[in-house]
Amino acid sequence: MACNSFHVFIIILIYVRLRYTILMKSMVFLMKSFMLKVLLLFACYKVSWGQSVSRSRIYYYCC
């Protein structure tokens, strides 16, 4: 009986770990894409702020 419950516990543990790793991978992917978007927006803003003469043209080129 104790052996059976131990097996169930191990199966649950493996299942939870699998779910957790999948969740973590998706979260990391989401965070990476979000950070990339933020970096792109920041770069756009810096470029458009730095060259105020041709600001609109660079802004349209970037974003």
CHARMM internal coordinates of N, CA and C (Angstrom, degrees):
IC EDIT
DIST 1 N 1 CA 1.4638
DIST 1 CA 1 C 1.5388
ANGL 1 N 1 CA 1 C 110.49
DIST 1 C 2 N 1.3261
ANGL 1 CA 1 C 2 N 115.28
DIHE 1 N 1 CA 1 C 2 N -47.68
DIST 2 N 2 CA 1.4620
ANGL 1 C 2 N 2 CA 120.77
DIHE 1 CA 1 C 2 N 2 CA -179.74
DIST 2 CA 2 C 1.5361
ANGL 2 N 2 CA 2 C 110.42
DIHE 1 C 2 N 2 CA 2 C -63.68
DIST 2 C 3 N 1.3278
ANGL 2 CA 2 C 3 N 115.11
DIHE 2 N 2 CA 2 C 3 N -38.50
DIST 3 N 3 CA 1.4675
ANGL 2 C 3 N 3 CA 120.83
DIHE 2 CA 2 C 3 N 3 CA 179.58
DIST 3 CA 3 C 1.5291
ANGL 3 N 3 CA 3 C 109.67
DIHE 2 C 3 N 3 CA 3 C -63.02
DIST 3 C 4 N 1.3265
ANGL 3 CA 3 C 4 N 117.60
DIHE 3 N 3 CA 3 C 4 N -42.05
DIST 4 N 4 CA 1.4566
ANGL 3 C 4 N 4 CA 123.43
DIHE 3 CA 3 C 4 N 4 CA -178.93
DIST 4 CA 4 C 1.5337
ANGL 4 N 4 CA 4 C 111.09
DIHE 3 C 4 N 4 CA 4 C -62.92
DIST 4 C 5 N 1.3102
ANGL 4 CA 4 C 5 N 116.88
DIHE 4 N 4 CA 4 C 5 N -45.54
DIST 5 N 5 CA 1.4605
ANGL 4 C 5 N 5 CA 120.77
DIHE 4 CA 4 C 5 N 5 CA -179.84
DIST 5 CA 5 C 1.5322
ANGL 5 N 5 CA 5 C 110.07
DIHE 4 C 5 N 5 CA 5 C -66.30
DIST 5 C 6 N 1.3169
ANGL 5 CA 5 C 6 N 116.52
DIHE 5 N 5 CA 5 C 6 N -34.38
DIST 6 N 6 CA 1.4645
ANGL 5 C 6 N 6 CA 120.92
DIHE 5 CA 5 C 6 N 6 CA 177.55
DIST 6 CA 6 C 1.5263
ANGL 6 N 6 CA 6 C 110.54
DIHE 5 C 6 N 6 CA 6 C -63.77
DIST 6 C 7 N 1.3182
ANGL 6 CA 6 C 7 N 116.68
DIHE 6 N 6 CA 6 C 7 N -42.44
DIST 7 N 7 CA 1.4651
ANGL 6 C 7 N 7 CA 122.11
DIHE 6 CA 6 C 7 N 7 CA 177.36
DIST 7 CA 7 C 1.5238
ANGL 7 N 7 CA 7 C 110.59
DIHE 6 C 7 N 7 CA 7 C -61.27
DIST 7 C 8 N 1.3144
ANGL 7 CA 7 C 8 N 116.29
DIHE 7 N 7 CA 7 C 8 N -44.56
DIST 8 N 8 CA 1.4715
ANGL 7 C 8 N 8 CA 121.21
DIHE 7 CA 7 C 8 N 8 CA 178.78
DIST 8 CA 8 C 1.5197
ANGL 8 N 8 CA 8 C 110.05
DIHE 7 C 8 N 8 CA 8 C -61.32
DIST 8 C 9 N 1.3234
ANGL 8 CA 8 C 9 N 115.70
DIHE 8 N 8 CA 8 C 9 N -41.83
DIST 9 N 9 CA 1.4668
ANGL 8 C 9 N 9 CA 121.61
DIHE 8 CA 8 C 9 N 9 CA 179.07
DIST 9 CA 9 C 1.5304
ANGL 9 N 9 CA 9 C 110.64
DIHE 8 C 9 N 9 CA 9 C -60.76
DIST 9 C 10 N 1.3341
ANGL 9 CA 9 C 10 N 116.23
DIHE 9 N 9 CA 9 C 10 N -44.34
DIST 10 N 10 CA 1.4647
ANGL 9 C 10 N 10 CA 121.38
DIHE 9 CA 9 C 10 N 10 CA 179.70
DIST 10 CA 10 C 1.5306
ANGL 10 N 10 CA 10 C 110.54
DIHE 9 C 10 N 10 CA 10 C -63.97
DIST 10 C 11 N 1.3246
ANGL 10 CA 10 C 11 N 116.63
DIHE 10 N 10 CA 10 C 11 N -41.82
DIST 11 N 11 CA 1.4741
ANGL 10 C 11 N 11 CA 121.09
DIHE 10 CA 10 C 11 N 11 CA 178.62
DIST 11 CA 11 C 1.5192
ANGL 11 N 11 CA 11 C 110.30
DIHE 10 C 11 N 11 CA 11 C -62.20
DIST 11 C 12 N 1.3272
ANGL 11 CA 11 C 12 N 116.56
DIHE 11 N 11 CA 11 C 12 N -44.20
DIST 12 N 12 CA 1.4677
ANGL 11 C 12 N 12 CA 121.50
DIHE 11 CA 11 C 12 N 12 CA 178.98
DIST 12 CA 12 C 1.5272
ANGL 12 N 12 CA 12 C 110.02
DIHE 11 C 12 N 12 CA 12 C -62.51
DIST 12 C 13 N 1.3344
ANGL 12 CA 12 C 13 N 115.64
DIHE 12 N 12 CA 12 C 13 N -42.16
DIST 13 N 13 CA 1.4644
ANGL 12 C 13 N 13 CA 121.41
DIHE 12 CA 12 C 13 N 13 CA 179.92
DIST 13 CA 13 C 1.5257
ANGL 13 N 13 CA 13 C 110.96
DIHE 12 C 13 N 13 CA 13 C -61.28
DIST 13 C 14 N 1.3307
ANGL 13 CA 13 C 14 N 116.31
DIHE 13 N 13 CA 13 C 14 N -45.53
DIST 14 N 14 CA 1.4756
ANGL 13 C 14 N 14 CA 121.49
DIHE 13 CA 13 C 14 N 14 CA 178.98
DIST 14 CA 14 C 1.5217
ANGL 14 N 14 CA 14 C 109.88
DIHE 13 C 14 N 14 CA 14 C -63.01
DIST 14 C 15 N 1.3321
ANGL 14 CA 14 C 15 N 116.77
DIHE 14 N 14 CA 14 C 15 N -44.15
DIST 15 N 15 CA 1.4620
ANGL 14 C 15 N 15 CA 122.28
DIHE 14 CA 14 C 15 N 15 CA 179.30
DIST 15 CA 15 C 1.5234
ANGL 15 N 15 CA 15 C 111.00
DIHE 14 C 15 N 15 CA 15 C -59.82
DIST 15 C 16 N 1.3332
ANGL 15 CA 15 C 16 N 115.28
DIHE 15 N 15 CA 15 C 16 N -46.56
DIST 16 N 16 CA 1.4684
ANGL 15 C 16 N 16 CA 120.60
DIHE 15 CA 15 C 16 N 16 CA -179.52
DIST 16 CA 16 C 1.5259
ANGL 16 N 16 CA 16 C 110.23
DIHE 15 C 16 N 16 CA 16 C -63.92
DIST 16 C 17 N 1.3334
ANGL 16 CA 16 C 17 N 116.47
DIHE 16 N 16 CA 16 C 17 N -41.03
DIST 17 N 17 CA 1.4656
ANGL 16 C 17 N 17 CA 119.83
DIHE 16 CA 16 C 17 N 17 CA 179.27
DIST 17 CA 17 C 1.5162
ANGL 17 N 17 CA 17 C 111.48
DIHE 16 C 17 N 17 CA 17 C -64.94
DIST 17 C 18 N 1.3231
ANGL 17 CA 17 C 18 N 117.09
DIHE 17 N 17 CA 17 C 18 N -40.63
DIST 18 N 18 CA 1.4658
ANGL 17 C 18 N 18 CA 121.21
DIHE 17 CA 17 C 18 N 18 CA 177.73
DIST 18 CA 18 C 1.5227
ANGL 18 N 18 CA 18 C 110.76
DIHE 17 C 18 N 18 CA 18 C -62.38
DIST 18 C 19 N 1.3197
ANGL 18 CA 18 C 19 N 115.37
DIHE 18 N 18 CA 18 C 19 N -47.74
DIST 19 N 19 CA 1.4664
ANGL 18 C 19 N 19 CA 120.19
DIHE 18 CA 18 C 19 N 19 CA 178.98
DIST 19 CA 19 C 1.5267
ANGL 19 N 19 CA 19 C 110.51
DIHE 18 C 19 N 19 CA 19 C -59.98
DIST 19 C 20 N 1.3327
ANGL 19 CA 19 C 20 N 115.26
DIHE 19 N 19 CA 19 C 20 N -41.81
DIST 20 N 20 CA 1.4636
ANGL 19 C 20 N 20 CA 121.25
DIHE 19 CA 19 C 20 N 20 CA -178.04
DIST 20 CA 20 C 1.5219
ANGL 20 N 20 CA 20 C 111.09
DIHE 19 C 20 N 20 CA 20 C -64.83
DIST 20 C 21 N 1.3419
ANGL 20 CA 20 C 21 N 116.56
DIHE 20 N 20 CA 20 C 21 N -43.40
DIST 21 N 21 CA 1.4695
ANGL 20 C 21 N 21 CA 119.31
DIHE 20 CA 20 C 21 N 21 CA -179.60
DIST 21 CA 21 C 1.5239
ANGL 21 N 21 CA 21 C 110.84
DIHE 20 C 21 N 21 CA 21 C -66.56
DIST 21 C 22 N 1.3246
ANGL 21 CA 21 C 22 N 117.28
DIHE 21 N 21 CA 21 C 22 N -39.48
DIST 22 N 22 CA 1.4704
ANGL 21 C 22 N 22 CA 121.32
DIHE 21 CA 21 C 22 N 22 CA 177.28
DIST 22 CA 22 C 1.5276
ANGL 22 N 22 CA 22 C 109.55
DIHE 21 C 22 N 22 CA 22 C -62.35
DIST 22 C 23 N 1.3288
ANGL 22 CA 22 C 23 N 115.60
DIHE 22 N 22 CA 22 C 23 N -44.84
DIST 23 N 23 CA 1.4583
ANGL 22 C 23 N 23 CA 121.40
DIHE 22 CA 22 C 23 N 23 CA 178.86
DIST 23 CA 23 C 1.5275
ANGL 23 N 23 CA 23 C 110.81
DIHE 22 C 23 N 23 CA 23 C -61.35
DIST 23 C 24 N 1.3355
ANGL 23 CA 23 C 24 N 115.90
DIHE 23 N 23 CA 23 C 24 N -45.06
DIST 24 N 24 CA 1.4524
ANGL 23 C 24 N 24 CA 120.66
DIHE 23 CA 23 C 24 N 24 CA -179.41
DIST 24 CA 24 C 1.5279
ANGL 24 N 24 CA 24 C 111.11
DIHE 23 C 24 N 24 CA 24 C -63.10
DIST 24 C 25 N 1.3361
ANGL 24 CA 24 C 25 N 116.36
DIHE 24 N 24 CA 24 C 25 N -42.05
DIST 25 N 25 CA 1.4637
ANGL 24 C 25 N 25 CA 120.09
DIHE 24 CA 24 C 25 N 25 CA 179.60
DIST 25 CA 25 C 1.5212
ANGL 25 N 25 CA 25 C 110.78
DIHE 24 C 25 N 25 CA 25 C -62.74
DIST 25 C 26 N 1.3240
ANGL 25 CA 25 C 26 N 116.91
DIHE 25 N 25 CA 25 C 26 N -43.81
DIST 26 N 26 CA 1.4648
ANGL 25 C 26 N 26 CA 120.45
DIHE 25 CA 25 C 26 N 26 CA 179.55
DIST 26 CA 26 C 1.5260
ANGL 26 N 26 CA 26 C 110.78
DIHE 25 C 26 N 26 CA 26 C -66.05
DIST 26 C 27 N 1.3452
ANGL 26 CA 26 C 27 N 115.97
DIHE 26 N 26 CA 26 C 27 N -38.03
DIST 27 N 27 CA 1.4615
ANGL 26 C 27 N 27 CA 120.41
DIHE 26 CA 26 C 27 N 27 CA 178.41
DIST 27 CA 27 C 1.5180
ANGL 27 N 27 CA 27 C 110.68
DIHE 26 C 27 N 27 CA 27 C -65.11
DIST 27 C 28 N 1.3379
ANGL 27 CA 27 C 28 N 116.51
DIHE 27 N 27 CA 27 C 28 N -43.10
DIST 28 N 28 CA 1.4646
ANGL 27 C 28 N 28 CA 121.23
DIHE 27 CA 27 C 28 N 28 CA 178.83
DIST 28 CA 28 C 1.5289
ANGL 28 N 28 CA 28 C 110.24
DIHE 27 C 28 N 28 CA 28 C -62.49
DIST 28 C 29 N 1.3380
ANGL 28 CA 28 C 29 N 115.67
DIHE 28 N 28 CA 28 C 29 N -42.00
DIST 29 N 29 CA 1.4685
ANGL 28 C 29 N 29 CA 120.73
DIHE 28 CA 28 C 29 N 29 CA 178.66
DIST 29 CA 29 C 1.5305
ANGL 29 N 29 CA 29 C 110.34
DIHE 28 C 29 N 29 CA 29 C -61.85
DIST 29 C 30 N 1.3431
ANGL 29 CA 29 C 30 N 116.11
DIHE 29 N 29 CA 29 C 30 N -45.19
DIST 30 N 30 CA 1.4609
ANGL 29 C 30 N 30 CA 121.17
DIHE 29 CA 29 C 30 N 30 CA 179.45
DIST 30 CA 30 C 1.5244
ANGL 30 N 30 CA 30 C 110.82
DIHE 29 C 30 N 30 CA 30 C -62.32
DIST 30 C 31 N 1.3418
ANGL 30 CA 30 C 31 N 115.29
DIHE 30 N 30 CA 30 C 31 N -44.13
DIST 31 N 31 CA 1.4585
ANGL 30 C 31 N 31 CA 120.26
DIHE 30 CA 30 C 31 N 31 CA -179.94
DIST 31 CA 31 C 1.5182
ANGL 31 N 31 CA 31 C 111.09
DIHE 30 C 31 N 31 CA 31 C -63.07
DIST 31 C 32 N 1.3524
ANGL 31 CA 31 C 32 N 116.51
DIHE 31 N 31 CA 31 C 32 N -41.05
DIST 32 N 32 CA 1.4655
ANGL 31 C 32 N 32 CA 120.23
DIHE 31 CA 31 C 32 N 32 CA 179.51
DIST 32 CA 32 C 1.5185
ANGL 32 N 32 CA 32 C 111.16
DIHE 31 C 32 N 32 CA 32 C -63.03
DIST 32 C 33 N 1.3347
ANGL 32 CA 32 C 33 N 116.42
DIHE 32 N 32 CA 32 C 33 N -45.56
DIST 33 N 33 CA 1.4634
ANGL 32 C 33 N 33 CA 120.21
DIHE 32 CA 32 C 33 N 33 CA -179.57
DIST 33 CA 33 C 1.5298
ANGL 33 N 33 CA 33 C 110.27
DIHE 32 C 33 N 33 CA 33 C -65.07
DIST 33 C 34 N 1.3422
ANGL 33 CA 33 C 34 N 116.14
DIHE 33 N 33 CA 33 C 34 N -38.85
DIST 34 N 34 CA 1.4624
ANGL 33 C 34 N 34 CA 121.03
DIHE 33 CA 33 C 34 N 34 CA 179.19
DIST 34 CA 34 C 1.5257
ANGL 34 N 34 CA 34 C 110.28
DIHE 33 C 34 N 34 CA 34 C -64.85
DIST 34 C 35 N 1.3454
ANGL 34 CA 34 C 35 N 116.25
DIHE 34 N 34 CA 34 C 35 N -45.00
DIST 35 N 35 CA 1.4611
ANGL 34 C 35 N 35 CA 120.68
DIHE 34 CA 34 C 35 N 35 CA 179.61
DIST 35 CA 35 C 1.5299
ANGL 35 N 35 CA 35 C 110.76
DIHE 34 C 35 N 35 CA 35 C -63.50
DIST 35 C 36 N 1.3284
ANGL 35 CA 35 C 36 N 115.74
DIHE 35 N 35 CA 35 C 36 N -38.71
DIST 36 N 36 CA 1.4606
ANGL 35 C 36 N 36 CA 120.49
DIHE 35 CA 35 C 36 N 36 CA 178.48
DIST 36 CA 36 C 1.5272
ANGL 36 N 36 CA 36 C 110.50
DIHE 35 C 36 N 36 CA 36 C -62.52
DIST 36 C 37 N 1.3282
ANGL 36 CA 36 C 37 N 116.08
DIHE 36 N 36 CA 36 C 37 N -43.48
DIST 37 N 37 CA 1.4696
ANGL 36 C 37 N 37 CA 120.71
DIHE 36 CA 36 C 37 N 37 CA 178.06
DIST 37 CA 37 C 1.5156
ANGL 37 N 37 CA 37 C 110.98
DIHE 36 C 37 N 37 CA 37 C -61.93
DIST 37 C 38 N 1.3350
ANGL 37 CA 37 C 38 N 115.93
DIHE 37 N 37 CA 37 C 38 N -44.06
DIST 38 N 38 CA 1.4663
ANGL 37 C 38 N 38 CA 120.66
DIHE 37 CA 37 C 38 N 38 CA -179.88
DIST 38 CA 38 C 1.5198
ANGL 38 N 38 CA 38 C 110.61
DIHE 37 C 38 N 38 CA 38 C -63.40
DIST 38 C 39 N 1.3445
ANGL 38 CA 38 C 39 N 116.03
DIHE 38 N 38 CA 38 C 39 N -43.51
DIST 39 N 39 CA 1.4652
ANGL 38 C 39 N 39 CA 120.64
DIHE 38 CA 38 C 39 N 39 CA 179.01
DIST 39 CA 39 C 1.5269
ANGL 39 N 39 CA 39 C 111.13
DIHE 38 C 39 N 39 CA 39 C -62.32
DIST 39 C 40 N 1.3366
ANGL 39 CA 39 C 40 N 116.06
DIHE 39 N 39 CA 39 C 40 N -42.02
DIST 40 N 40 CA 1.4611
ANGL 39 C 40 N 40 CA 120.42
DIHE 39 CA 39 C 40 N 40 CA 178.84
DIST 40 CA 40 C 1.5230
ANGL 40 N 40 CA 40 C 110.75
DIHE 39 C 40 N 40 CA 40 C -62.67
DIST 40 C 41 N 1.3329
ANGL 40 CA 40 C 41 N 116.15
DIHE 40 N 40 CA 40 C 41 N -44.69
DIST 41 N 41 CA 1.4624
ANGL 40 C 41 N 41 CA 120.80
DIHE 40 CA 40 C 41 N 41 CA 179.32
DIST 41 CA 41 C 1.5213
ANGL 41 N 41 CA 41 C 110.64
DIHE 40 C 41 N 41 CA 41 C -63.02
DIST 41 C 42 N 1.3385
ANGL 41 CA 41 C 42 N 116.14
DIHE 41 N 41 CA 41 C 42 N -41.59
DIST 42 N 42 CA 1.4641
ANGL 41 C 42 N 42 CA 121.33
DIHE 41 CA 41 C 42 N 42 CA -179.76
DIST 42 CA 42 C 1.5256
ANGL 42 N 42 CA 42 C 110.60
DIHE 41 C 42 N 42 CA 42 C -64.98
DIST 42 C 43 N 1.3444
ANGL 42 CA 42 C 43 N 116.08
DIHE 42 N 42 CA 42 C 43 N -43.18
DIST 43 N 43 CA 1.4641
ANGL 42 C 43 N 43 CA 120.75
DIHE 42 CA 42 C 43 N 43 CA 178.06
DIST 43 CA 43 C 1.5268
ANGL 43 N 43 CA 43 C 110.36
DIHE 42 C 43 N 43 CA 43 C -62.62
DIST 43 C 44 N 1.3206
ANGL 43 CA 43 C 44 N 116.13
DIHE 43 N 43 CA 43 C 44 N -43.17
DIST 44 N 44 CA 1.4658
ANGL 43 C 44 N 44 CA 121.93
DIHE 43 CA 43 C 44 N 44 CA 176.81
DIST 44 CA 44 C 1.5160
ANGL 44 N 44 CA 44 C 110.40
DIHE 43 C 44 N 44 CA 44 C -57.80
DIST 44 C 45 N 1.3170
ANGL 44 CA 44 C 45 N 115.33
DIHE 44 N 44 CA 44 C 45 N -47.84
DIST 45 N 45 CA 1.4654
ANGL 44 C 45 N 45 CA 121.43
DIHE 44 CA 44 C 45 N 45 CA -178.25
DIST 45 CA 45 C 1.5269
ANGL 45 N 45 CA 45 C 110.63
DIHE 44 C 45 N 45 CA 45 C -62.62
DIST 45 C 46 N 1.3378
ANGL 45 CA 45 C 46 N 116.51
DIHE 45 N 45 CA 45 C 46 N -44.42
DIST 46 N 46 CA 1.4602
ANGL 45 C 46 N 46 CA 120.59
DIHE 45 CA 45 C 46 N 46 CA -179.20
DIST 46 CA 46 C 1.5180
ANGL 46 N 46 CA 46 C 111.16
DIHE 45 C 46 N 46 CA 46 C -64.32
DIST 46 C 47 N 1.3395
ANGL 46 CA 46 C 47 N 116.09
DIHE 46 N 46 CA 46 C 47 N -43.43
DIST 47 N 47 CA 1.4700
ANGL 46 C 47 N 47 CA 120.60
DIHE 46 CA 46 C 47 N 47 CA -179.97
DIST 47 CA 47 C 1.5232
ANGL 47 N 47 CA 47 C 110.13
DIHE 46 C 47 N 47 CA 47 C -63.94
DIST 47 C 48 N 1.3247
ANGL 47 CA 47 C 48 N 116.11
DIHE 47 N 47 CA 47 C 48 N -47.41
DIST 48 N 48 CA 1.4659
ANGL 47 C 48 N 48 CA 120.00
DIHE 47 CA 47 C 48 N 48 CA -178.11
DIST 48 CA 48 C 1.5299
ANGL 48 N 48 CA 48 C 110.96
DIHE 47 C 48 N 48 CA 48 C -68.22
DIST 48 C 49 N 1.3422
ANGL 48 CA 48 C 49 N 116.69
DIHE 48 N 48 CA 48 C 49 N -30.74
DIST 49 N 49 CA 1.4650
ANGL 48 C 49 N 49 CA 119.88
DIHE 48 CA 48 C 49 N 49 CA 178.67
DIST 49 CA 49 C 1.5232
ANGL 49 N 49 CA 49 C 110.35
DIHE 48 C 49 N 49 CA 49 C -75.07
DIST 49 C 50 N 1.3467
ANGL 49 CA 49 C 50 N 116.33
DIHE 49 N 49 CA 49 C 50 N -38.28
DIST 50 N 50 CA 1.4625
ANGL 49 C 50 N 50 CA 121.45
DIHE 49 CA 49 C 50 N 50 CA -177.21
DIST 50 CA 50 C 1.5269
ANGL 50 N 50 CA 50 C 112.61
DIHE 49 C 50 N 50 CA 50 C -66.86
DIST 50 C 51 N 1.3113
ANGL 50 CA 50 C 51 N 116.66
DIHE 50 N 50 CA 50 C 51 N -41.19
DIST 51 N 51 CA 1.4661
ANGL 50 C 51 N 51 CA 120.86
DIHE 50 CA 50 C 51 N 51 CA -178.40
DIST 51 CA 51 C 1.5261
ANGL 51 N 51 CA 51 C 109.15
DIHE 50 C 51 N 51 CA 51 C -111.69
DIST 51 C 52 N 1.3103
ANGL 51 CA 51 C 52 N 115.05
DIHE 51 N 51 CA 51 C 52 N 80.08
DIST 52 N 52 CA 1.4615
ANGL 51 C 52 N 52 CA 120.78
DIHE 51 CA 51 C 52 N 52 CA -174.91
DIST 52 CA 52 C 1.5255
ANGL 52 N 52 CA 52 C 111.67
DIHE 51 C 52 N 52 CA 52 C -71.64
DIST 52 C 53 N 1.3248
ANGL 52 CA 52 C 53 N 117.69
DIHE 52 N 52 CA 52 C 53 N -16.93
DIST 53 N 53 CA 1.4764
ANGL 52 C 53 N 53 CA 120.71
DIHE 52 CA 52 C 53 N 53 CA -179.29
DIST 53 CA 53 C 1.5292
ANGL 53 N 53 CA 53 C 109.26
DIHE 52 C 53 N 53 CA 53 C -67.38
DIST 53 C 54 N 1.3438
ANGL 53 CA 53 C 54 N 115.75
DIHE 53 N 53 CA 53 C 54 N -53.38
DIST 54 N 54 CA 1.4665
ANGL 53 C 54 N 54 CA 120.39
DIHE 53 CA 53 C 54 N 54 CA 179.79
DIST 54 CA 54 C 1.5219
ANGL 54 N 54 CA 54 C 109.73
DIHE 53 C 54 N 54 CA 54 C -106.32
DIST 54 C 55 N 1.3296
ANGL 54 CA 54 C 55 N 115.32
DIHE 54 N 54 CA 54 C 55 N 43.82
DIST 55 N 55 CA 1.4650
ANGL 54 C 55 N 55 CA 121.66
DIHE 54 CA 54 C 55 N 55 CA -174.25
DIST 55 CA 55 C 1.5203
ANGL 55 N 55 CA 55 C 110.81
DIHE 54 C 55 N 55 CA 55 C -63.78
DIST 55 C 56 N 1.3275
ANGL 55 CA 55 C 56 N 117.10
DIHE 55 N 55 CA 55 C 56 N -50.16
DIST 56 N 56 CA 1.4673
ANGL 55 C 56 N 56 CA 120.63
DIHE 55 CA 55 C 56 N 56 CA -174.18
DIST 56 CA 56 C 1.5231
ANGL 56 N 56 CA 56 C 110.91
DIHE 55 C 56 N 56 CA 56 C -63.41
DIST 56 C 57 N 1.3441
ANGL 56 CA 56 C 57 N 116.84
DIHE 56 N 56 CA 56 C 57 N -40.04
DIST 57 N 57 CA 1.4628
ANGL 56 C 57 N 57 CA 120.55
DIHE 56 CA 56 C 57 N 57 CA -178.91
DIST 57 CA 57 C 1.5289
ANGL 57 N 57 CA 57 C 110.65
DIHE 56 C 57 N 57 CA 57 C -64.31
DIST 57 C 58 N 1.3414
ANGL 57 CA 57 C 58 N 116.85
DIHE 57 N 57 CA 57 C 58 N -46.38
DIST 58 N 58 CA 1.4718
ANGL 57 C 58 N 58 CA 121.16
DIHE 57 CA 57 C 58 N 58 CA 179.34
DIST 58 CA 58 C 1.5281
ANGL 58 N 58 CA 58 C 109.96
DIHE 57 C 58 N 58 CA 58 C -65.37
DIST 58 C 59 N 1.3174
ANGL 58 CA 58 C 59 N 116.11
DIHE 58 N 58 CA 58 C 59 N -39.12
DIST 59 N 59 CA 1.4615
ANGL 58 C 59 N 59 CA 120.01
DIHE 58 CA 58 C 59 N 59 CA 179.86
DIST 59 CA 59 C 1.5258
ANGL 59 N 59 CA 59 C 110.86
DIHE 58 C 59 N 59 CA 59 C -61.84
DIST 59 C 60 N 1.3148
ANGL 59 CA 59 C 60 N 116.44
DIHE 59 N 59 CA 59 C 60 N -44.44
DIST 60 N 60 CA 1.4637
ANGL 59 C 60 N 60 CA 119.77
DIHE 59 CA 59 C 60 N 60 CA 178.78
DIST 60 CA 60 C 1.5240
ANGL 60 N 60 CA 60 C 111.14
DIHE 59 C 60 N 60 CA 60 C -67.44
DIST 60 C 61 N 1.3241
ANGL 60 CA 60 C 61 N 115.95
DIHE 60 N 60 CA 60 C 61 N -33.75
DIST 61 N 61 CA 1.4657
ANGL 60 C 61 N 61 CA 120.20
DIHE 60 CA 60 C 61 N 61 CA 178.84
DIST 61 CA 61 C 1.5279
ANGL 61 N 61 CA 61 C 110.81
DIHE 60 C 61 N 61 CA 61 C -66.98
DIST 61 C 62 N 1.3265
ANGL 61 CA 61 C 62 N 115.74
DIHE 61 N 61 CA 61 C 62 N -39.80
DIST 62 N 62 CA 1.4763
ANGL 61 C 62 N 62 CA 120.89
DIHE 61 CA 61 C 62 N 62 CA -178.46
DIST 62 CA 62 C 1.5263
ANGL 62 N 62 CA 62 C 111.62
DIHE 61 C 62 N 62 CA 62 C -77.96
DIST 62 C 63 N 1.3091
ANGL 62 CA 62 C 63 N 115.48
DIHE 62 N 62 CA 62 C 63 N -58.62
DIST 63 N 63 CA 1.4637
ANGL 62 C 63 N 63 CA 120.02
DIHE 62 CA 62 C 63 N 63 CA -170.53
DIST 63 CA 63 C 1.5170
ANGL 63 N 63 CA 63 C 111.02
DIHE 62 C 63 N 63 CA 63 C -113.66
END
COOR INIT
IC SEED 1 N 1 CA 1 C
IC BUILD
